[in-house]
Amino acid sequence: MTEFIHEAGLYGSDDEFLGMAVPFVRDGLDKGEPVMVTTTAGNLDLLGAALGHDARRVDYAESAYFGRRTAQRAAAFLRYWERNAARGRVRVLAEPVWAGRSARDVVTWKRMESGLNVILAGTGVWMICPYDTRTAGPGVVEDALRTHPSISVGGRERRPSPTYADPARFIGECDREPLPEIPRDAAVATIGHLRRVRRFAGEQARLHGLAEDRAAMLCVAVHEAARYLGLPVTARMWETFGALVCDLWAGRETECDPLAGFTPPGPDERPGDGLWVARQICDYLDIRQEEGGCRIRLQAATARLQESA
């Protein structure tokens, strides 16, 4: 089976969640299909109680710990399919966590939901993504119908989503919002050698107080982003409250892929493989095609703890 089925499942109560999840999971188990559930802790308790002894046959994880970053989550879905592909259809009930996320986080996760239609195309994954209308927010729910080709009806049937948008179109719309402006006091350098890119990133990371191991990891991420863009690049780095940001700009004629680096590297090298590493390291990695070139902006979390006298 090589058809990726991607459904949005809207629910507004515990009973509605179970009415969607239980038939989907039980039907998969009855057919001998691998089933994975990643949802909230509360929903795991509900589903476990409803399944009873059969819950032992289900792979599961709490959503908050199943891929903290979007690229990690997408890669985990792909790996689960690869491990179980020989058994035919693979079922996944995958609920993202929306409550408490920043506006930027929400856009990043919406982009991933749309991107899964590309990343998992050609797999035999049947995925239902539950959306709790009590907590997700109206904008999130509306866009769920744009990022999923179909809507789950009771966990067994589906109907086409009337507002589904092609991933390239949806992601393009997400990226119309301009990135935050670069501060005037950002460190800047135009660099023509990858070794100097790493040196620049390392110097700035240490200057802003990153621990040695985190600074080294950020250097790797910046190096891979610069390699994808091609040299020379104009690099700028600055600190925001809670993060260190690196902006790389390069003029290039070829089109940048906003989903580059979401798929784990395979045995054959592909453009953007190094960005998969960068996405594992950074909280955000934006790729923007702009007039005259391409921009990649990376952001890594920082922390500052001052000892009292």
TISEKE-556090 format. One record per residue (C-alpha): x, y, z; residue in three letters. Coordinates in steps of 0.5 Angstrom, whole numbers, padded with zeros to 4 digits, always signed. Layout:
N
XYZala...
***
This chain:
309
+0000+0000+0000met+0003+0007-0002thr-0003+0012-0001glu-0002+0017+0005phe-0008+0018+0008ile-0008+0024+0012his-0015+0026+0016glu-0017+0032+0021ala-0021+0029+0026gly-0025+0035+0030leu-0027+0034+0037tyr-0030+0038+0042gly-0031+0033+0048ser-0028+0027+0051asp-0034+0022+0048asp-0033+0025+0041glu-0025+0024+0042phe-0026+0017+0044leu-0032+0016+0038gly-0026+0018+0033met-0020+0014+0036ala-0023+0008+0039val-0026+0005+0032pro-0020+0007+0028phe-0015+0004+0033val-0019-0002+0034arg-0020-0003+0026asp-0013-0003+0025gly-0011-0008+0031leu-0017-0013+0028asp-0013-0013+0021lys-0006-0014+0024gly-0004-0007+0023glu+0001-0003+0027pro-0002+0002+0031val+0001+0008+0034met-0002+0014+0038val+0001+0020+0040thr-0004+0025+0044thr-0004+0029+0050thr-0003+0025+0057ala-0011+0026+0059gly-0013+0023+0052asn-0008+0017+0053leu-0011+0015+0059asp-0018+0016+0056leu-0016+0011+0050leu-0012+0006+0055gly-0019+0005+0059ala-0023+0004+0053ala-0018-0001+0050leu-0017-0005+0056gly-0013-0011+0055his-0012-0009+0047asp-0008-0002+0049ala-0002-0007+0050arg-0002-0008+0043arg-0001+0000+0041val+0005+0004+0041asp+0004+0010+0044tyr+0007+0017+0046ala+0005+0023+0050glu+0005+0029+0044ser+0009+0033+0048ala+0015+0028+0048tyr+0014+0026+0041phe+0018+0030+0037gly+0019+0037+0041arg+0021+0040+0034arg+0017+0039+0028thr+0023+0036+0024ala+0024+0031+0029gln+0016+0029+0029arg+0016+0029+0022ala+0022+0024+0022ala+0019+0020+0027ala+0013+0019+0023phe+0017+0017+0017leu+0022+0012+0021arg+0016+0009+0024tyr+0013+0007+0017trp+0020+0005+0015glu+0020+0000+0021arg+0013-0003+0020asn+0012-0002+0012ala+0013-0010+0011ala+0006-0011+0015arg+0002-0007+0010gly-0002-0001+0012arg+0001+0003+0018val-0004+0007+0023arg-0002+0013+0026val-0007+0018+0031leu-0003+0024+0032ala-0005+0030+0036glu+0000+0036+0036pro+0000+0040+0042val-0003+0047+0041trp-0004+0050+0048ala+0001+0055+0050gly+0005+0056+0044arg+0007+0062+0041ser+0004+0065+0035ala+0011+0063+0031arg+0010+0056+0034asp+0003+0055+0031val+0005+0057+0024val+0011+0053+0024thr+0007+0047+0026trp+0001+0049+0021lys+0007+0049+0016arg+0009+0042+0018met+0002+0039+0018glu+0001+0041+0011ser+0008+0039+0009gly+0007+0032+0012leu+0003+0031+0005asn+0009+0031+0001val+0014+0028+0006ile+0010+0022+0007leu+0007+0021+0000ala+0008+0014-0003gly+0008+0011+0004thr+0002+0007+0007gly+0001+0011+0013val-0006+0012+0015trp-0006+0018+0020met-0012+0022+0023ile-0010+0028+0027cys-0015+0030+0033pro-0016+0037+0034tyr-0019+0039+0040asp-0024+0045+0039thr-0024+0047+0046arg-0017+0049+0046thr-0014+0049+0039ala-0017+0056+0037gly-0021+0058+0031pro-0015+0059+0027gly-0012+0053+0028val-0018+0049+0027val-0020+0053+0020glu-0013+0051+0018asp-0013+0044+0020ala-0018+0043+0014leu-0013+0047+0009arg-0007+0042+0011thr-0011+0036+0011his-0014+0033+0005pro-0020+0029+0008ser-0024+0030+0015ile-0025+0023+0019ser-0032+0021+0020val-0032+0017+0027gly-0025+0014+0026gly-0028+0009+0020arg-0030+0014+0014glu-0028+0020+0011arg-0030+0026+0007arg-0026+0031+0003pro-0024+0037+0006ser-0028+0043+0002pro-0022+0048+0004thr-0016+0043+0003tyr-0010+0047+0000ala-0004+0045-0004asp+0002+0044+0001pro+0006+0049-0004ala+0001+0054-0004arg-0001+0054+0004phe+0007+0054+0006ile+0008+0060+0001gly+0002+0063+0005glu+0005+0062+0011cys+0012+0065+0009asp+0009+0071+0006arg+0009+0074+0014glu+0016+0077+0014pro+0021+0075+0018leu+0023+0080+0024pro+0028+0085+0022glu+0035+0084+0023ile+0037+0089+0029pro+0042+0094+0027arg+0047+0092+0032asp+0047+0085+0029ala+0054+0082+0028ala+0056+0082+0021val+0061+0078+0016ala+0061+0076+0009thr+0064+0070+0008ile+0067+0065+0003gly+0069+0059+0006his+0065+0054+0010leu+0071+0054+0016arg+0070+0061+0017arg+0063+0061+0017val+0064+0056+0023arg+0069+0060+0026arg+0064+0066+0026phe+0058+0063+0029ala+0063+0060+0034gly+0065+0067+0036glu+0058+0070+0037gln+0056+0064+0041ala+0061+0064+0046arg+0060+0072+0046leu+0053+0071+0048his+0054+0066+0053gly+0053+0059+0050leu+0056+0053+0053ala+0061+0050+0049glu+0057+0044+0047asp+0051+0048+0045arg+0056+0053+0041ala+0059+0047+0038ala+0052+0044+0036met+0050+0051+0033leu+0056+0052+0029cys+0054+0045+0026val+0047+0048+0024ala+0050+0054+0021val+0055+0050+0017his+0050+0046+0014glu+0045+0052+0012ala+0051+0056+0009ala+0053+0049+0005arg+0046+0049+0002tyr+0046+0056+0000leu+0053+0056-0003gly+0058+0061-0002leu+0059+0067-0001pro+0054+0068+0005val+0053+0074+0009thr+0052+0072+0016ala+0049+0076+0021arg+0048+0074+0029met+0044+0077+0035trp+0041+0075+0041glu+0034+0076+0043thr+0030+0074+0049phe+0031+0067+0050gly+0035+0065+0043ala+0041+0067+0039leu+0039+0068+0032val+0043+0067+0025cys+0041+0070+0019asp+0045+0067+0012leu+0044+0071+0006trp+0046+0068-0001ala+0045+0070-0008gly+0043+0064-0012arg+0039+0063-0018glu+0036+0056-0017thr+0030+0056-0012glu+0030+0054-0005cys+0026+0049-0002asp+0022+0051+0004pro+0022+0043+0006leu+0029+0042+0005ala+0032+0038+0011gly+0025+0035+0014phe+0026+0028+0011thr+0032+0024+0014pro+0038+0023+0010pro+0038+0016+0006gly+0044+0012+0003pro+0044+0017-0003asp+0046+0024-0002glu+0041+0029-0004arg+0041+0037-0003pro+0039+0039+0004gly+0041+0033+0007asp+0045+0037+0012gly+0039+0041+0014leu+0036+0035+0017trp+0042+0036+0022val+0041+0043+0023ala+0033+0042+0024arg+0035+0037+0030gln+0039+0043+0033ile+0035+0049+0032cys+0028+0051+0035asp+0027+0054+0028tyr+0030+0054+0021leu+0026+0058+0016asp+0028+0058+0009ile+0026+0064+0004arg+0026+0065-0003gln+0027+0073-0004glu+0028+0077-0010glu+0035+0076-0012gly+0037+0070-0007gly+0035+0066-0002cys+0035+0067+0006arg+0036+0062+0012ile+0035+0064+0019arg+0036+0059+0025leu+0034+0060+0032gln+0037+0056+0038ala+0035+0057+0045ala+0039+0060+0050thr+0038+0061+0058ala+0042+0066+0062arg+0042+0065+0070leu+0045+0070+0074gln+0048+0067+0081glu+0046+0072+0087ser+0051+0075+0091ala
***
